[in-house]
């Protein structure tokens, strides 16, 4: 995948494997140019497989090499060569630190953009790497950090901190939003907790509205994507790698865990929670205070904890129409 962080590669595969803990070491003098998730990988990339939910992506990946447990090798296509690992995720984290060392933490360094120096008057700061389109407005005490690209007719409120984010046209981001920070993902490696590198970004497409005090984490090995015409209420948390389809409404205090995919034209009620690595179909309605623990098909309406078909929930809880 293409990252906003600097790629330190390429590296020889032999040198890469020497950095791992669980992979079989081989003397392979092939260069690896990038690392990526299964879906976005290209020729010359190294990827990994560690979750059975992504078996279809494994079969279709275009990566040159894949870290994989031996029992899953038969699912690889002929163009992707296996690298046997008893713990592909841990090994991939170590490799990601080689390629994108800056992505394993949030970057607090800052150099004021001279072009937008006049905004210092309202105590708002814009990094020298930031690019901004026409008709831009921003409140007081906001900071646009590294790796931010902004389209036309964008309004950003006061007290916002944005980094590692691509923003489309006609977007409104209200006061107190934190967008593009590192996600909540770490593993216990060598007797210490280590953050998983988050080399992805946040992509906010056209005509999106984001309420006050929302937090949207950047992606780890893919991007966090908020599609066109999505309306997000206050106090919403969207974790790393989440993808929300167009025309979806998200009410206040909703939490969506990492790597879940929300379809288009959905409605998510206040204080609902969606667990990680789930697929929510198109035209889905999730009632407020619901807890979604499994995939939901297109056109379903669900309620409760764990969330189930709304008619079944009402029937079981004696809310039948009289």
N, C-alpha and C positions, 0 to 999 in steps of 0.2 A: 504494500500500500504506500501511497505518497504521504509523507509526514511533513509538518511544518518545522519539526526539529531537524537538526543537521545529522545526516547519515555519515558515520565515521568509516564505513566500509569502502571498498570490498575487503574481505578477509579470506584467507585460504581455509577450506573446510577442515583441514587437519588442525589448524590453529584454533578454530572455533570449538572443535570437539575436545580439545585439551582443556578448555575452560569449563566443561560440563562435569556434572557429578555422577550421572546415571546412564550416560550413553556409552556404547561400545566405541572405543578409540580406533580410528582407521587413518592410515596415511593416504589421504586423498588430496591431490594438489589441484583441486578445482576451486575457483573463486566463487564466493557467495556475495552477491551485490546488495541484497536487501533481505529483510525478514518481513513476514506478513501473516495474517490469518489465512485460513484455507481458501476462503471465497475470493479475496483480493490478490492472492499471490500470482506471480508471473514467473516466466522462465528466468533462471538465475537466482530465484528467491529460496529461502528456507522457511518452512512452516512447521506446525506441530498439530498433533491430534490427541486430545485428552478427554473428550466428552462424546459419548455415544449419540447425543442429540444432533451432532454435526457429521454423522456418517455420510449423508448425501453430499455435503460439501467436500468431504475427503475423496469421494469417488470422482468428483469433477475438478479438483484443484489443478492448477497449472504450475505449481511450484516444482522446482527441480529436485528438491530434497524435502523429506518430512521426518521429523522426530515422532516416533510411533512405537507403541508396545507391540511385541512380536505377534500377539494373537490377532491383531487387526491388519496385518500386512496384506492379506488377500483382498482387502477392500481398496487398495491403492490402484490407480491406473498405471499403465505401462510407462508413461512419461515421467513419473515421480518416483525417485529412488528412496528407499527407506533408510533411516538411521535408527537403529534399535535403541530404545531408551526405556528403562523401567519407570521413569517419571518424566515424561515429555514436557510437562508444564514447568517444572523447576528448571530443567535444562534450558528451556526456551527463555525463561526470565534471565538467566545468566548470560545467554547469548544476546538478548535484547539490550542488556547493559553495555555490551561491546559496541553495538551499532548506534544506539541512541542514549548515551550516558546522561544527557541533560534531561531526559524525559522521566527519570525516576524520582523527580522532586519538582516542586514549583520554583520557578526562577524569579528571584526577588531583585535582581539587578535592573537598573533603569537608567535610560539616557533620554532626556527631554527632546522631543521633536521640535526643532526650531521653527518649522512651518506653522505649528499650532501653538507657538509660545504665548500668544495673547490669552490663551485659556488659563494661564497661570493666575490671572486676575481673579478667577473664580475657584482657585485652589484645585483645579483639575489638571491632571498630567497625562501626557500622551507620549508613548515611547517612540524612539526614532524609527523603529521598524514598521509602525502602524501606517496603513493606507486607508484614506477616507474619501468617500464619494461626495457628490454635491448635496447641498441643502441639509447639512448635518447639524444637529442640536444636541447639547449635553448639559446636564445640571452641574451643581457644585460638588466638590469633594469626590470626584470620580477619577478612576485610574484605568487607562487603556495600556496594558502591558505588552510584552513581546508577542509576535505572531498573531496580529489582529488585522483583518481585512474587512472593510465596511463599505456597503453599497450606498445607493442614493436614498435620500429622504428617510434617514434613520434618526430616531429620537432616543436618547439614553438619559435616564434620570440621574438623580443625585446619589452619592454614596455607592456607586456601582464599581466593581472590579472585574475586568474582562481581559482574558488572555487566551491564546491558542484557539481562536475562534474566527470563523468566516461568516459574515452577516450579509444577507441579501438586501434587496430594496424594500422600502416601506415597512420597516421593522420598528416596533416600539418596545423598549426595555425599561421597566419602571425602577423606582428607587430601591437601592439595597441589593440588587441582583449580583450574584457571584457566578461567573460563567467561564469555563475553561480550566478550572483547577484540576489537580490530580484526583483520580477517583479513589474510593476506599477498597483497595485490593492489595493484599500482601501475603507472603508465605514465610514460613519458618525455615530459614536456610542457614546452615553453619552456626546454629545456636543463637540466631538473631532473627527478628522479624525484618523482612526486607520488602519494601514496596514494589509491586509489579510496575515496570516502566509503562507509562501512559504516553505513547508516542503518537496517538491520534489527536484529533481536535474536535471542536463542536462546530457543526454546520447548521446555521439557522437560515432557512430559505425565505423567500419573499412573503410579505404581508403577515408576518408572525407577530403576535402580541404576548409579551411576557410580563406577568404581574410583579409586585414588589416582593423583595426578600426571597426570591427563588434561587436555587442552586442547581446548576447544570454542569456535571463533570465531563471532562474531555474523555475520549475513548482510550482504551489500552492498545489493542491490536487491530481495532477498526475505529471508525468515527462515531460520535454521538450525533444523531441527525434529527432536527426538528423541521418537518416538511412544511410546504406552503399552507398558509391560512390556518395554522394551528393557534388556538387561543388558550393561554395558560394563566390560571388565576394566581393569587398570592400564596406564598409559603409552600411552594411545590419543590420537591427534590427529584431530579432526574439523574440517574447514575450513569456510569461509563458504558459506552457502546449501545445505549438505548436508541431505538429508532421509532419515531412517531410519525404516522402517515398523515397526509393532508386533510384539512378540514376537521381535525379532531379537537374536542373541547376537554380541558383538564381543569377540574375545580380545585379549590383551596385545600392545602394540606395533604395532597396526594403524594405518595412515594412510589417510584418505579425503580425496581432493583436492576442491577447490571445485566446488559446483553438481552433484555427483553425487547420484542418487536411489537409495536402497537399499530394496527391497521389504520386505514383511512375512514373518515366519517364516524369516528367513535365518540362516545361520551363517557367520561369517568367522573363519578360523583365525589364530593368532598370526603376527605380522610380515608379514601380507598387505598389499598396497598396491592401492588403487583410484584410477585416474586421474580427472581432472576431467571434468565434463559427461557422465557416463555414466549409463545406466539399467540397474539391476540388478533383475531381476524378483522375484516372490514365491517363497518356498521354495527359494532358491538356496543352495548350499553352496560356499564358497571355501576351499580347503585352505590350511594355513599356508605362509608364504613365497611365496605366489603373487603374480604381478603382473598385475592386470586392466587391460587396455588398450582393451577394447571392450565394448559392451553385452552383457548376458547375459539370455537368455529365462527365463521361469518354469520352475521345477523342474529347472534344470540343476545339475550338480556339476562344478566346474572345478578345475584344478591346474596349476602350472608357470608359467613366464615365457617368452612371454606366456601367460596362463591359457587353457586349452583344456579340452574335455570330458575328464573324469578318466580314462575308459576309453581314449581315444586317447593320453593322456599316458603311462599305464602301459604300453600296448602298445608305443609307440615307444621307451620307456626300458627295455623288457624286464623289466617287473615283473609279467608274466602269472602268474596262479594256476597252481600245479603240480598 
